[in-house]
Amino acid sequence: MHNQELVKEILLQIDQALDTIKFRFKPVTSIDFLIETPEGQEKLDSLCMLFIAIGESLKNIDKLTDQTLLQQYEHIDWKAIKGMRDILSHHYFDINAEAIYYACQEEIVPLQKTIKQIIQEI
């Protein structure tokens, strides 16, 4: 598979993961729900797994494009997203539920809009 086709496939997977995050986050009413209820803790675990997958996928895109593609979309903090993946993967017991809550509430929509834009442009 050509790199451009592979990058597009990865972007489509990220887009789908973002849809899943939005769906799973819908019933979350507060940070307390994520921390204090068994249902919320399961949601938090599943959201973290999706953020790990997204961060890893973005790292793969950087490798495939010699770090030239994502940097064209400077309004997204790609480094922070990939850094979140590292924290979630390597320091799992130090997860900041507030950061996950904020990311789901405030950052998923603009990220997904940009991912869709990149897909259209490549």
VMD Tcl script that draws the C-alpha trace (Angstrom):
set ca {
  {0.00 0.00 0.00}
  {1.33 3.42 -0.95}
  {2.14 5.75 1.96}
  {-0.58 8.23 0.99}
  {-3.20 5.47 0.94}
  {-1.96 4.17 4.29}
  {-2.04 7.65 5.82}
  {-5.61 8.11 4.58}
  {-6.61 4.74 6.07}
  {-5.09 5.72 9.42}
  {-6.91 9.06 9.32}
  {-10.20 7.26 8.65}
  {-9.53 5.02 11.67}
  {-8.85 8.09 13.80}
  {-12.10 9.66 12.57}
  {-13.99 6.52 13.57}
  {-12.30 6.49 16.99}
  {-13.36 10.11 17.49}
  {-16.96 9.16 16.66}
  {-16.72 6.40 19.26}
  {-15.37 8.81 21.86}
  {-18.26 11.20 21.22}
  {-20.76 8.35 21.52}
  {-19.26 6.94 24.71}
  {-18.88 10.37 26.30}
  {-22.50 11.38 25.64}
  {-23.91 10.01 28.93}
  {-21.07 11.48 31.01}
  {-22.51 14.32 33.05}
  {-19.53 15.27 35.19}
  {-15.99 14.45 36.18}
  {-17.41 12.95 39.37}
  {-19.35 10.44 37.26}
  {-16.09 9.28 35.67}
  {-14.30 8.95 39.01}
  {-16.96 7.84 41.47}
  {-19.18 5.39 39.62}
  {-18.36 1.96 38.24}
  {-20.03 2.90 34.95}
  {-17.99 6.07 34.78}
  {-14.76 4.24 35.50}
  {-15.52 1.85 32.64}
  {-16.18 4.84 30.38}
  {-12.90 6.42 31.50}
  {-11.01 3.21 30.72}
  {-12.54 2.94 27.27}
  {-11.95 6.62 26.49}
  {-8.32 6.30 27.54}
  {-7.85 3.31 25.26}
  {-9.18 5.29 22.31}
  {-6.91 8.23 23.11}
  {-3.97 5.83 23.20}
  {-4.93 4.47 19.78}
  {-5.34 7.97 18.34}
  {-1.99 9.14 19.71}
  {-0.22 6.07 18.38}
  {-1.86 6.53 14.99}
  {-0.72 10.14 14.84}
  {2.83 9.02 15.61}
  {2.57 6.56 12.72}
  {1.37 9.32 10.40}
  {4.38 11.39 11.41}
  {6.67 8.47 10.55}
  {5.01 7.89 7.19}
  {5.11 11.57 6.22}
  {8.48 12.53 7.70}
  {6.57 14.81 10.08}
  {5.38 17.03 7.24}
  {1.62 16.43 7.12}
  {0.34 17.25 10.59}
  {2.53 20.31 11.01}
  {0.54 21.93 8.18}
  {-2.40 22.13 10.60}
  {-0.83 24.21 13.35}
  {-4.09 25.04 15.12}
  {-4.11 21.50 16.58}
  {-1.63 20.69 19.34}
  {-0.44 17.39 17.86}
  {2.40 17.15 20.36}
  {-0.05 17.31 23.27}
  {-2.23 14.58 21.76}
  {0.77 12.29 21.25}
  {2.00 13.20 24.72}
  {-1.35 12.24 26.20}
  {-0.89 8.84 24.58}
  {2.48 8.46 26.26}
  {1.11 9.38 29.68}
  {-1.88 7.06 29.34}
  {0.30 4.21 28.11}
  {3.18 4.51 30.54}
  {1.68 6.15 33.63}
  {-1.78 4.62 33.60}
  {-2.33 4.93 37.33}
  {-1.63 8.67 37.14}
  {-4.52 9.39 34.76}
  {-6.02 12.82 35.22}
  {-9.77 12.31 34.77}
  {-10.25 16.07 34.49}
  {-7.92 16.19 31.49}
  {-9.81 13.34 29.80}
  {-13.14 15.02 30.56}
  {-11.90 18.35 29.17}
  {-10.47 16.70 26.05}
  {-13.75 14.92 25.36}
  {-15.84 18.00 26.00}
  {-13.72 20.66 24.29}
  {-11.15 19.17 21.93}
  {-12.74 16.25 20.10}
  {-14.92 18.31 17.76}
  {-12.14 20.61 16.46}
  {-9.77 17.64 16.17}
  {-12.30 15.64 14.19}
  {-13.03 18.61 11.93}
  {-9.31 18.85 11.15}
  {-8.96 15.11 10.59}
  {-11.83 15.26 8.09}
  {-10.18 18.24 6.39}
  {-6.88 16.37 6.06}
  {-8.67 13.34 4.61}
  {-10.30 15.55 1.98}
  {-7.04 17.28 1.11}
  {-4.87 14.20 0.58}
}
mol new
graphics top color blue
foreach p $ca { graphics top sphere $p radius 0.5 }
foreach p [lrange $ca 0 end-1] q [lrange $ca 1 end] { graphics top cylinder $p $q radius 0.2 }
display resetview
